[in-house]
């Protein structure tokens, strides 16, 4: 079997590698029960500690890193600002400060990941945009750095995350459009390399097929979760006047689509209905107010931070996945 590593103990104990290191070093930040449990497990597994590595892991900065979205998106997206507010409120009360990290890495770009996560000395990280087959999960686990995702990095059951059910939310959105009498529904998607983009498109397709409606590839146009991207996408869609409704995979894209429709002299919802996703506050104040699927950004920020602090402090976590139900908000755009 070979020597057991700290990673083996962390997996067995369902805590981070740095928590194991702190517990074995009698760090008071790890609660007593967890320390005892980890020490007992280490003894049972015949673990031999590496003193230098243990000392390094015991350094504490009381700083949480937040990886904000890649260009063309930004932290200025109203949904992320709400999420950040939730993080900030929990972190400050717990004596932690925040630092923003800009992740321009692509999957498997370990050199860039090294620069991003080691240039900033943080106790843990919150990541905002899980990718399909996200290599950052493997990297962060190997480094023993506690992390939590906003969204489900599909394929890794050990990762910690909070999200609303993207597939179910998109299904709800399209189902509502169908019930409102729409049969030719277009969608402006997010990037397919992101879990949210992929699963919101799947929910759109599920709803159509469940109601016996065909999925028309001409009605599916990819964009980037930004207003500008959706504005351009809607202009392309308008070359075909066959559809009566658009499901935009986030509210910012719904705003971009509304601008494009209005420029063409089309009325909303008279000519074309618009459905969004996110429930950002500005959606309530545009003309017409936006019908959307709401996910509670601030609450998700609070939950993500509470999870991360438990990981950092070595507390036992029974559920590492928090899945919230999205909620339909009916306004005037459908």
C-alpha positions in Angstrom: 0.0 0.0 0.0 2.9 2.4 0.7 3.0 5.4 3.1 -0.3 7.1 3.7 -0.4 10.8 2.8 -2.2 13.7 4.4 -4.4 13.6 1.3 -5.5 10.1 2.2 -6.5 11.2 5.7 -8.3 14.3 4.4 -10.3 12.1 2.1 -11.2 9.7 4.8 -12.1 12.5 7.3 -13.9 14.6 4.7 -11.9 17.7 5.5 -9.2 19.6 3.6 -5.5 18.6 3.6 -4.5 21.8 5.4 -7.1 21.0 8.1 -5.4 17.6 8.6 -2.1 19.3 8.9 -3.3 21.8 11.4 -5.1 19.1 13.5 -1.9 17.0 13.6 0.0 20.1 14.7 -2.5 20.9 17.5 -3.6 24.2 15.9 -6.3 25.7 18.2 -8.2 26.9 15.1 -9.3 23.3 14.5 -11.9 22.3 17.1 -11.0 19.7 19.6 -13.3 16.9 18.4 -12.0 17.2 14.9 -8.4 17.2 16.1 -9.0 14.0 18.1 -10.9 12.4 15.2 -8.1 13.2 12.7 -5.3 12.1 15.1 -7.1 8.8 15.7 -7.5 8.3 12.0 -3.8 9.1 11.3 -2.7 6.6 14.0 -5.0 4.0 12.5 -3.6 4.6 9.0 0.1 4.6 10.3 0.6 8.2 9.0 4.2 9.6 9.3 4.0 13.4 9.3 6.4 15.6 7.2 7.4 18.3 9.7 8.4 21.0 7.3 5.2 20.7 5.2 3.1 20.7 8.4 4.7 24.0 9.6 4.1 25.6 6.3 0.4 24.7 6.3 -0.1 26.1 9.8 0.5 29.7 8.6 -2.7 31.6 8.7 -3.5 34.8 6.9 -7.3 35.3 7.6 -7.8 36.2 3.9 -10.2 34.5 1.5 -9.5 34.6 -2.2 -12.4 35.1 -4.7 -11.9 34.1 -8.3 -14.1 36.4 -10.3 -15.4 35.6 -13.8 -13.2 35.6 -16.9 -13.4 38.3 -19.6 -15.8 39.2 -21.2 -17.7 38.8 -17.9 -16.6 40.7 -14.8 -17.3 41.1 -11.1 -19.5 44.1 -12.2 -22.2 41.7 -13.3 -25.0 42.5 -10.8 -25.5 38.9 -9.9 -21.9 38.5 -8.9 -22.1 41.8 -6.9 -25.0 40.3 -4.9 -23.0 37.1 -4.4 -20.0 39.2 -3.3 -22.1 41.1 -0.8 -23.1 37.8 0.8 -19.5 36.7 1.0 -18.4 40.0 2.5 -21.0 40.0 5.3 -20.1 36.5 6.6 -16.3 37.0 6.2 -16.1 40.3 8.0 -18.1 39.0 11.0 -15.7 36.0 11.1 -12.6 38.2 11.1 -11.6 37.5 7.5 -10.8 39.9 4.7 -11.2 39.3 0.9 -8.9 39.5 -2.0 -10.0 39.3 -5.7 -8.1 36.8 -7.9 -8.2 37.1 -11.7 -8.1 33.6 -13.2 -7.2 33.8 -16.9 -6.1 30.1 -17.0 -7.4 27.5 -19.3 -8.0 23.9 -18.2 -4.8 22.0 -17.4 -2.7 25.2 -17.4 -1.0 24.4 -14.2 1.8 27.0 -14.5 -0.9 29.8 -14.6 -2.8 28.2 -11.7 0.5 28.1 -9.7 0.9 31.9 -10.2 -2.7 32.7 -9.4 -3.1 30.7 -6.3 0.4 31.1 -4.8 1.1 34.7 -5.6 -1.7 35.5 -3.1 -1.3 33.9 0.4 -4.9 32.9 1.2 -6.5 30.5 3.6 -9.2 29.4 1.2 -10.8 30.2 -2.2 -14.3 30.7 -3.6 -14.5 30.1 -7.4 -17.4 31.6 -9.3 -17.6 29.8 -12.7 -17.1 26.0 -12.8 -16.1 24.7 -16.2 -16.9 21.4 -17.7 -14.0 19.0 -16.6 -12.6 21.8 -14.4 -8.9 21.0 -13.8 -8.7 23.6 -10.9 -10.5 21.0 -8.7 -7.7 18.5 -9.1 -5.0 21.2 -8.7 -6.6 22.7 -5.5 -7.1 19.3 -3.9 -3.5 18.4 -4.6 -2.3 21.6 -3.0 -4.6 21.1 0.0 -6.1 24.6 -0.3 -9.7 24.7 0.9 -12.1 25.8 -1.9 -15.8 26.2 -2.6 -17.5 26.7 -5.9 -20.5 28.8 -6.9 -21.9 26.1 -9.1 -21.4 22.4 -9.4 -18.1 21.4 -11.0 -19.6 18.3 -12.6 -17.9 15.0 -12.1 -16.2 15.5 -8.7 -18.4 14.4 -5.8 -15.7 15.5 -3.2 -15.8 19.2 -4.2 -17.8 21.6 -2.1 -20.3 23.8 -3.9 -23.5 25.8 -3.7 -25.8 26.5 -6.6 -29.4 26.6 -7.8 -30.4 23.8 -10.1 -29.6 25.3 -13.6 -31.3 22.6 -15.6 -34.5 22.7 -13.5 -34.6 26.5 -13.5 -34.2 26.7 -17.3 -36.9 24.0 -17.6 -39.2 26.1 -15.4 -38.6 29.2 -17.6 -39.4 27.5 -20.9 -42.3 25.6 -19.4 -43.8 28.9 -18.3 -43.4 30.3 -21.9 -45.1 27.2 -23.3 -48.0 27.6 -20.8 -48.3 31.2 -21.9 -49.0 29.9 -25.4 -45.5 30.1 -27.0 -44.5 27.1 -29.2 -41.6 28.7 -31.2 -39.1 29.6 -28.4 -35.6 30.8 -29.2 -32.7 30.8 -26.6 -29.6 32.8 -26.2 -27.2 30.5 -24.3 -24.2 31.1 -22.1 -20.8 29.6 -23.1 -20.9 25.8 -23.5 -17.6 25.4 -21.7 -19.3 26.6 -18.4 -21.5 24.2 -16.4 -24.2 26.9 -16.1 -24.3 27.5 -19.9 -24.5 23.7 -20.7 -27.2 22.9 -18.2 -29.5 25.9 -18.9 -29.5 24.8 -22.5 -30.3 21.3 -21.5 -33.2 22.5 -19.4 -34.5 24.5 -22.4 -34.4 21.4 -24.6 -36.0 19.1 -21.9 -39.0 21.4 -21.6 -39.6 21.6 -25.3 -39.3 17.8 -25.8 -41.5 17.1 -22.7 -44.3 19.2 -24.3 -43.9 17.5 -27.7 -42.2 20.5 -29.4 -39.3 20.2 -31.7 -35.8 21.6 -30.8 -35.0 23.9 -33.7 -31.2 24.5 -34.0 -31.9 27.8 -35.8 -33.5 29.0 -32.5 -30.4 28.3 -30.4 -27.7 30.9 -30.5 -24.6 30.9 -28.3 -23.4 34.0 -26.5 -21.3 34.8 -23.5 -23.6 35.9 -20.5 -23.0 39.6 -21.3 -25.4 42.4 -22.6 -23.2 43.1 -25.7 -23.0 39.4 -26.6 -26.7 38.9 -26.3 -27.4 42.1 -28.2 -25.4 40.7 -31.2 -27.0 37.3 -30.8 -30.5 38.7 -30.8 -29.7 40.7 -34.0 -28.7 37.4 -35.6 -31.9 35.7 -34.3 -34.0 38.5 -35.8 -32.9 37.5 -39.3 -35.5 34.8 -38.7 -38.9 36.2 -37.6 -40.3 32.7 -36.8 -40.0 32.7 -33.0 -42.4 34.4 -30.6 -40.3 34.2 -27.4 -36.7 34.3 -26.2 -35.3 32.6 -23.2 -32.0 34.4 -22.3 -29.8 32.2 -20.1 -29.2 35.2 -17.7 -30.8 38.6 -17.0 -27.9 40.6 -18.4 -28.4 38.9 -21.8 -32.2 39.5 -21.5 -31.4 43.2 -21.3 -29.1 43.0 -24.4 -31.9 41.2 -26.3 -34.5 43.8 -25.3 -32.3 46.6 -26.7 -32.0 44.7 -30.0 -35.7 44.1 -30.2 -36.7 47.7 -29.5 -34.3 49.0 -32.1 -36.2 46.9 -34.6 -39.4 48.5 -33.5 -40.7 45.3 -31.8 -42.8 45.5 -28.7 -42.3 43.3 -25.6 -44.2 41.1 -24.9 -46.7 42.1 -27.7 -44.4 40.9 -30.6 -41.8 38.8 -28.7 -41.8 37.7 -25.1 -38.6 37.7 -23.1 -37.6 35.4 -20.2 -34.4 35.9 -18.1 -32.5 33.9 -15.5 -30.9 35.2 -12.2 -33.4 37.6 -10.7 -31.0 40.7 -10.5 -32.7 43.8 -9.0 -32.4 45.9 -12.2 -34.8 43.5 -13.9 -37.6 44.9 -11.8 -37.0 48.4 -13.0 -36.6 48.1 -16.8 -39.4 48.5 -19.3 -41.1 46.1 -19.3 -40.1 44.6 -15.9 -38.4 41.3 -16.6 -40.0 37.9 -16.0 -37.2 35.7 -14.8 -35.9 32.7 -12.8 -34.5 34.0 -9.5 -31.5 32.5 -7.8 -30.6 34.2 -4.4 -27.1 35.6 -5.1 -26.5 37.1 -1.6 -27.7 33.9 0.2 -25.5 31.8 -2.1 -22.5 34.0 -1.1 -23.3 33.6 2.6 -23.6 29.8 2.2 -20.4 29.5 0.2 -18.5 31.5 2.8 -19.9 29.5 5.7 -18.9 26.3 4.0 -15.4 27.6 3.3 -14.8 28.8 6.8 -15.8 25.4 8.1 -13.3 23.8 5.8 -10.5 26.3 6.9 -11.3 25.8 10.6 -11.5 22.0 10.2 -15.1 21.6 11.2 -16.9 18.4 10.1 -19.3 19.0 7.1 -22.0 16.4 6.6 -23.2 17.8 3.3 -20.6 19.2 0.8 -23.3 20.1 -1.8 -26.0 22.7 -1.3 -28.6 22.8 -4.1 -31.2 25.5 -3.9 -34.5 25.6 -5.8 -34.8 28.4 -8.4 -38.0 30.5 -8.3 -40.1 31.9 -11.1 -40.7 35.6 -10.8 -43.6 36.7 -13.0 -43.5 40.3 -14.3 -44.5 41.9 -17.6 -42.1 40.7 -20.3 -44.0 37.5 -21.1 
